[in-house]
Amino acid sequence: MIQVAIIIVLMFVIMLGIGFILNMLLKTTWLPLYAYALLIVGIIITFLVKEDGGFWDTIRTFAFPDYAAAIGGFVGAWMSGSTINTLRVNGFKMF
């Protein structure tokens, strides 16, 4: 269980950091969240099209740590957008 807690925090921090930097450089607010969602949708479509196994067979092989890591990354991407939005509302200008 320690490894699961570490991977959740790690994915959160990685997506928060990458999203924060992308938000500052590209002057967007929710781009990392949209990009993360598109990545997940792309993976789902790839599994649906795959012929050697079904989508549901692949989903059944995932366990709690897999879903926890994905949710941790999603929350990190969402928090990066929220942080940039809060900073902009309070008058901070990034680049």
PATOR-751445 format. One record per residue: residue number from 1; residue in one letter; x, y, z of N, C-alpha, C in turn. Coordinates in steps of 0.1 Angstrom, whole numbers. Each point is the difference from the previous one (the first is absolute). Layout:
N
{pos NUM | code A | neast X | nnorth Y | nup Z | caeast X | canorth Y | caup Z | ceast X | cnorth Y | cup Z}
...
//
This chain:
95
{pos 1 | code M | neast 8 | nnorth -12 | nup 0 | caeast -8 | canorth 12 | caup 0 | ceast 9 | cnorth 13 | cup 0}
{pos 2 | code I | neast 12 | nnorth -1 | nup 5 | caeast 9 | canorth 11 | caup 0 | ceast 3 | cnorth 4 | cup -14}
{pos 3 | code Q | neast 2 | nnorth -10 | nup -9 | caeast 3 | canorth 4 | caup -14 | ceast -12 | cnorth 6 | cup -7}
{pos 4 | code V | neast -12 | nnorth -3 | nup 4 | caeast -12 | canorth 6 | caup -6 | ceast -1 | cnorth 14 | cup 4}
{pos 5 | code A | neast 3 | nnorth 3 | nup 13 | caeast -1 | canorth 14 | caup 4 | ceast 11 | cnorth 8 | cup -6}
{pos 6 | code I | neast 12 | nnorth -6 | nup -2 | caeast 11 | canorth 8 | caup -7 | ceast -4 | cnorth 3 | cup -14}
{pos 7 | code I | neast -5 | nnorth -10 | nup -8 | caeast -4 | canorth 2 | caup -14 | ceast -11 | cnorth 10 | cup -1}
{pos 8 | code I | neast -9 | nnorth 1 | nup 9 | caeast -11 | canorth 10 | caup -1 | ceast 6 | cnorth 14 | cup 2}
{pos 9 | code V | neast 8 | nnorth 2 | nup 10 | caeast 7 | canorth 13 | caup 2 | ceast 9 | cnorth 3 | cup -11}
{pos 10 | code L | neast 8 | nnorth -10 | nup -5 | caeast 9 | canorth 3 | caup -11 | ceast -7 | cnorth 4 | cup -13}
{pos 11 | code M | neast -11 | nnorth -6 | nup -4 | caeast -8 | canorth 4 | caup -11 | ceast -6 | cnorth 13 | cup 1}
{pos 12 | code F | neast -5 | nnorth 3 | nup 12 | caeast -6 | canorth 13 | caup 3 | ceast 11 | cnorth 11 | cup -2}
{pos 13 | code V | neast 12 | nnorth -2 | nup 6 | caeast 10 | canorth 10 | caup 0 | ceast 5 | cnorth 2 | cup -15}
{pos 14 | code I | neast 2 | nnorth -11 | nup -7 | caeast 5 | canorth 1 | caup -14 | ceast -10 | cnorth 7 | cup -8}
{pos 15 | code M | neast -13 | nnorth -3 | nup 0 | caeast -10 | canorth 7 | caup -8 | ceast -2 | cnorth 14 | cup 4}
{pos 16 | code L | neast 1 | nnorth 3 | nup 13 | caeast -1 | canorth 14 | caup 5 | ceast 12 | cnorth 8 | cup -5}
{pos 17 | code G | neast 12 | nnorth -5 | nup 1 | caeast 11 | canorth 7 | caup -5 | ceast 1 | cnorth 2 | cup -15}
{pos 18 | code I | neast -3 | nnorth -10 | nup -8 | caeast 0 | canorth 1 | caup -14 | ceast -12 | cnorth 9 | cup -4}
{pos 19 | code G | neast -11 | nnorth -1 | nup 6 | caeast -11 | canorth 8 | caup -4 | ceast 2 | cnorth 15 | cup 4}
{pos 20 | code F | neast 6 | nnorth 2 | nup 11 | caeast 3 | canorth 14 | caup 4 | ceast 10 | cnorth 7 | cup -9}
{pos 21 | code I | neast 10 | nnorth -7 | nup -4 | caeast 10 | canorth 5 | caup -10 | ceast -7 | cnorth 3 | cup -13}
{pos 22 | code L | neast -8 | nnorth -10 | nup -5 | caeast -7 | canorth 2 | caup -13 | ceast -9 | cnorth 12 | cup 1}
{pos 23 | code N | neast -7 | nnorth 1 | nup 11 | caeast -10 | canorth 11 | caup 1 | ceast 8 | cnorth 14 | cup 0}
{pos 24 | code M | neast 11 | nnorth 0 | nup 6 | caeast 8 | canorth 13 | caup 0 | ceast 5 | cnorth 3 | cup -14}
{pos 25 | code L | neast 6 | nnorth -10 | nup -7 | caeast 6 | canorth 2 | caup -13 | ceast -10 | cnorth 2 | cup -11}
{pos 26 | code L | neast -11 | nnorth -7 | nup 0 | caeast -10 | canorth 1 | caup -11 | ceast -11 | cnorth 10 | cup 3}
{pos 27 | code K | neast 0 | nnorth 5 | nup 12 | caeast -10 | canorth 10 | caup 5 | ceast -14 | cnorth -6 | cup -2}
{pos 28 | code T | neast -2 | nnorth -12 | nup 4 | caeast -13 | canorth -6 | caup 1 | ceast -3 | cnorth -4 | cup 14}
{pos 29 | code T | neast -12 | nnorth -4 | nup 3 | caeast -3 | canorth -3 | caup 13 | ceast -3 | cnorth -15 | cup 2}
{pos 30 | code W | neast -8 | nnorth -6 | nup -9 | caeast -5 | canorth -13 | caup 1 | ceast 6 | cnorth -10 | cup -10}
{pos 31 | code L | neast 10 | nnorth 4 | nup -8 | caeast 6 | canorth -9 | caup -10 | ceast 5 | cnorth -13 | cup 6}
{pos 32 | code P | neast 8 | nnorth 0 | nup 11 | caeast 4 | canorth -13 | caup 5 | ceast -11 | cnorth -10 | cup 3}
{pos 33 | code L | neast -11 | nnorth 6 | nup 6 | caeast -11 | canorth -9 | caup 3 | ceast -6 | cnorth -6 | cup -13}
{pos 34 | code Y | neast -2 | nnorth 9 | nup -10 | caeast -5 | canorth -5 | caup -13 | ceast 9 | cnorth -10 | cup -6}
{pos 35 | code A | neast 13 | nnorth 2 | nup 1 | caeast 10 | canorth -9 | caup -6 | ceast 0 | cnorth -13 | cup 7}
{pos 36 | code Y | neast -1 | nnorth 0 | nup 13 | caeast -1 | canorth -12 | caup 8 | ceast -12 | cnorth -8 | cup -4}
{pos 37 | code A | neast -12 | nnorth 7 | nup -1 | caeast -12 | canorth -7 | caup -3 | ceast 1 | cnorth -6 | cup -15}
{pos 38 | code L | neast 6 | nnorth 8 | nup -9 | caeast 2 | canorth -6 | caup -13 | ceast 9 | cnorth -12 | cup -1}
{pos 39 | code L | neast 10 | nnorth 0 | nup 9 | caeast 9 | canorth -11 | caup 1 | ceast -8 | cnorth -13 | cup 4}
{pos 40 | code I | neast -8 | nnorth 2 | nup 10 | caeast -8 | canorth -11 | caup 5 | ceast -10 | cnorth -5 | cup -10}
{pos 41 | code V | neast -7 | nnorth 9 | nup -7 | caeast -9 | canorth -3 | caup -11 | ceast 7 | cnorth -8 | cup -11}
{pos 42 | code G | neast 12 | nnorth 5 | nup -4 | caeast 8 | canorth -7 | caup -10 | ceast 4 | cnorth -14 | cup 4}
{pos 43 | code I | neast 3 | nnorth -2 | nup 13 | caeast 4 | canorth -13 | caup 4 | ceast -13 | cnorth -9 | cup 0}
{pos 44 | code I | neast -11 | nnorth 5 | nup 4 | caeast -13 | canorth -8 | caup -1 | ceast -3 | cnorth -4 | cup -14}
{pos 45 | code I | neast 1 | nnorth 10 | nup -10 | caeast -3 | canorth -3 | caup -14 | ceast 10 | cnorth -11 | cup -5}
{pos 46 | code T | neast 13 | nnorth 1 | nup 4 | caeast 10 | canorth -10 | caup -4 | ceast -4 | cnorth -14 | cup 5}
{pos 47 | code F | neast -5 | nnorth -1 | nup 12 | caeast -4 | canorth -13 | caup 5 | ceast -13 | cnorth -5 | cup -7}
{pos 48 | code L | neast -9 | nnorth 9 | nup -3 | caeast -12 | canorth -4 | caup -7 | ceast 3 | cnorth -5 | cup -14}
{pos 49 | code V | neast 10 | nnorth 5 | nup -7 | caeast 3 | canorth -4 | caup -14 | ceast 9 | cnorth -12 | cup 0}
{pos 50 | code K | neast 7 | nnorth -3 | nup 11 | caeast 9 | canorth -11 | caup 0 | ceast -7 | cnorth -13 | cup -2}
{pos 51 | code E | neast 5 | nnorth -9 | nup -8 | caeast -7 | canorth -12 | caup -4 | ceast 4 | cnorth -12 | cup 8}
{pos 52 | code D | neast 11 | nnorth 0 | nup 6 | caeast 4 | canorth -13 | caup 7 | ceast -6 | cnorth -1 | cup 14}
{pos 53 | code G | neast -7 | nnorth 10 | nup 5 | caeast -7 | canorth -1 | caup 12 | ceast -10 | cnorth 11 | cup 1}
{pos 54 | code G | neast -10 | nnorth -2 | nup 7 | caeast -10 | canorth 11 | caup 1 | ceast 3 | cnorth 11 | cup 9}
{pos 55 | code F | neast -8 | nnorth 10 | nup -1 | caeast 2 | canorth 12 | caup 9 | ceast -3 | cnorth -5 | cup 15}
{pos 56 | code W | neast -10 | nnorth -7 | nup 2 | caeast -4 | canorth -4 | caup 13 | ceast 10 | cnorth -10 | cup 6}
{pos 57 | code D | neast 6 | nnorth -8 | nup -8 | caeast 10 | canorth -9 | caup 5 | ceast 12 | cnorth 7 | cup 5}
{pos 58 | code T | neast 4 | nnorth 11 | nup -7 | caeast 11 | canorth 8 | caup 4 | ceast -4 | cnorth 8 | cup 13}
{pos 59 | code I | neast -12 | nnorth 5 | nup 1 | caeast -4 | canorth 7 | caup 12 | ceast 0 | cnorth -9 | cup 12}
{pos 60 | code R | neast -4 | nnorth -12 | nup -2 | caeast -1 | canorth -10 | caup 11 | ceast 14 | cnorth -3 | cup 6}
{pos 61 | code T | neast 11 | nnorth 2 | nup -8 | caeast 13 | canorth -3 | caup 5 | ceast 6 | cnorth 11 | cup 8}
{pos 62 | code F | neast -6 | nnorth 12 | nup 0 | caeast 4 | canorth 11 | caup 8 | ceast -4 | cnorth -2 | cup 15}
{pos 63 | code A | neast 9 | nnorth 5 | nup 9 | caeast -3 | canorth -2 | caup 14 | ceast -1 | cnorth 14 | cup 6}
{pos 64 | code F | neast -3 | nnorth 1 | nup 13 | caeast -1 | canorth 12 | caup 7 | ceast 11 | cnorth 10 | cup -2}
{pos 65 | code P | neast 13 | nnorth -5 | nup 1 | caeast 11 | canorth 10 | caup -2 | ceast 0 | cnorth 6 | cup -14}
{pos 66 | code D | neast -4 | nnorth -6 | nup -10 | caeast -1 | canorth 6 | caup -13 | ceast -10 | cnorth 11 | cup -1}
{pos 67 | code Y | neast -12 | nnorth -2 | nup 6 | caeast -10 | canorth 10 | caup 0 | ceast 4 | cnorth 11 | cup 9}
{pos 68 | code A | neast 6 | nnorth -3 | nup 12 | caeast 5 | canorth 10 | caup 9 | ceast 10 | cnorth 10 | cup -6}
{pos 69 | code A | neast 9 | nnorth -6 | nup -8 | caeast 11 | canorth 8 | caup -6 | ceast -7 | cnorth 9 | cup -11}
{pos 70 | code A | neast -9 | nnorth -5 | nup -7 | caeast -7 | canorth 9 | caup -10 | ceast -8 | cnorth 11 | cup 6}
{pos 71 | code I | neast -7 | nnorth -3 | nup 11 | caeast -8 | canorth 10 | caup 7 | ceast 10 | cnorth 10 | cup 6}
{pos 72 | code G | neast 11 | nnorth -4 | nup 6 | caeast 10 | canorth 9 | caup 5 | ceast 5 | cnorth 10 | cup -10}
{pos 73 | code G | neast 3 | nnorth -5 | nup -12 | caeast 4 | canorth 8 | caup -11 | ceast -10 | cnorth 10 | cup -5}
{pos 74 | code F | neast -13 | nnorth -5 | nup 0 | caeast -11 | canorth 9 | caup -4 | ceast -2 | cnorth 12 | cup 10}
{pos 75 | code V | neast 1 | nnorth -4 | nup 13 | caeast -2 | canorth 11 | caup 10 | ceast 12 | cnorth 10 | cup -1}
{pos 76 | code G | neast 12 | nnorth -5 | nup -2 | caeast 12 | canorth 9 | caup -2 | ceast -2 | cnorth 9 | cup -12}
{pos 77 | code A | neast -5 | nnorth -5 | nup -11 | caeast -3 | canorth 9 | caup -12 | ceast -11 | cnorth 10 | cup 3}
{pos 78 | code W | neast -10 | nnorth -4 | nup 7 | caeast -11 | canorth 9 | caup 4 | ceast 6 | cnorth 11 | cup 10}
{pos 79 | code M | neast 8 | nnorth -4 | nup 9 | caeast 5 | canorth 9 | caup 10 | ceast 10 | cnorth 10 | cup -7}
{pos 80 | code S | neast 7 | nnorth -4 | nup -10 | caeast 9 | canorth 10 | caup -7 | ceast -9 | cnorth 11 | cup -6}
{pos 81 | code G | neast -11 | nnorth -4 | nup -7 | caeast -9 | canorth 10 | caup -5 | ceast -6 | cnorth 9 | cup 10}
{pos 82 | code S | neast -4 | nnorth -6 | nup 11 | caeast -6 | canorth 8 | caup 11 | ceast 10 | cnorth 10 | cup 6}
{pos 83 | code T | neast 13 | nnorth -5 | nup 2 | caeast 10 | canorth 9 | caup 5 | ceast 3 | cnorth 12 | cup -9}
{pos 84 | code I | neast 2 | nnorth -3 | nup -13 | caeast 2 | canorth 11 | caup -9 | ceast -12 | cnorth 9 | cup -1}
{pos 85 | code N | neast -12 | nnorth -5 | nup 0 | caeast -11 | canorth 9 | caup 0 | ceast -1 | cnorth 9 | cup 13}
{pos 86 | code T | neast 3 | nnorth -6 | nup 11 | caeast 0 | canorth 8 | caup 13 | ceast 11 | cnorth 11 | cup -1}
{pos 87 | code L | neast 11 | nnorth -4 | nup -5 | caeast 11 | canorth 10 | caup -1 | ceast -4 | cnorth 11 | cup -9}
{pos 88 | code R | neast -6 | nnorth -3 | nup -11 | caeast -4 | canorth 10 | caup -10 | ceast -11 | cnorth 9 | cup 5}
{pos 89 | code V | neast -9 | nnorth -5 | nup 8 | caeast -11 | canorth 8 | caup 5 | ceast 6 | cnorth 9 | cup 11}
{pos 90 | code N | neast 10 | nnorth -4 | nup 7 | caeast 6 | canorth 8 | caup 10 | ceast 10 | cnorth 10 | cup -5}
{pos 91 | code G | neast 2 | nnorth 1 | nup -14 | caeast 8 | canorth 10 | caup -6 | ceast 14 | cnorth -4 | cup -4}
{pos 92 | code F | neast 4 | nnorth -12 | nup 2 | caeast 13 | canorth -5 | caup -4 | ceast 0 | cnorth -2 | cup -15}
{pos 93 | code K | neast 11 | nnorth 4 | nup -6 | caeast 2 | canorth -2 | caup -14 | ceast 12 | cnorth -10 | cup -2}
{pos 94 | code M | neast -3 | nnorth -10 | nup -8 | caeast 11 | canorth -9 | caup -2 | ceast 5 | cnorth 2 | cup -15}
{pos 95 | code F | neast 12 | nnorth 3 | nup -1 | caeast 7 | canorth 3 | caup -13 | ceast -9 | cnorth 9 | cup -8}
//
